[in-house]
Amino acid sequence: MQMQFPTMSPLNKGLVIAFVSSFLLNTVLAKFASFSLIPFFGLSGGAIMQGKIWSLVTYALFPSGLMECLFDGLIFWFIGSELENMWGPRRYVYFLLTTILGGALIFLIVSFLFFYNSSLFGYPIAGPAGVASTMCVAYGVLFPNRTMYFFFFPMQAKWFVILLIGMNLYHGLLSHSGLLAWSQLGAMASGFVWMMMVSNPQLKSLFQGSGVAKEPYRSRRKGKKVSHLHIVEDPKQHQEESDDEDDQGPPTYH
């Protein structure tokens, strides 16, 4: 199957430029001035107690390494751009903010409850990995039968998501540095709850407006718009729509 490369949306391009630039700046400062921006912009229980409220958002813009920049940038390009194209910029921004703040909140709750007297309490986390992981979860919910790759192993998106959640649960519950995994688990849970809320007909009006996608997907069978946020729906209809999408040659993500 020929691999399709989606066009990176302006919003995702700006986000990728932002966190790549912050990584390069932090690397240069650490190399030549022995100074890191992570303690100032990263998120930790200790940082919040010191009044660094901005870290609830800024932690997601400072990758911890080059590989995180590379892989998360690709996820923003491939999956993030497709989600924004389906949902529209307004809904997509809501999704990102919910993911970032939700991940931060869960991380802080776990920090204060279980790591208050630990050295990890003051250790700052940073990077867009939680947002990137949540994009994978959203993609797996919307297109469970599409193919994704775990390194070189192809698998359906739904199994990829289960594997991703399982790996984070393992680190969160059994690893000595498990606190770091809870930010990603919190982000994934928050993003999924957001999708469930937006799929509720009584709450959809809160997210409608200028954020409607320019070219929404239309079912070829019935000629009607299909809401990619309506994830709780009739199984037969959902299967028919999934079959239609698969017939169109969906992209394969590595």
Secondary structure, 3 states (H helix, E strand, C coil): CCCCCCCCCHHHHHHHHHHHHHHHHHHHHHHHCCCCCHHHHCECHHHHHCCCCCHHHHHHHCCCCHHHHHHHHHHHHHHHHHHHHHHCHHHHHHHHHHHHHHHHHHHHHHHHHHCCCCHHHHCCECCCHHHHHHHHHHHHHHCCCCEEEECCEEEEHHHHHHHHHHHHHHHHHHCCCCHHHHHHHHHHHHHHHHHHHHCCCCCHHHHCCCCCCCCCCECCCCCCECCCCCCCCCHHHHHHHHHHHHHCCCCCEC
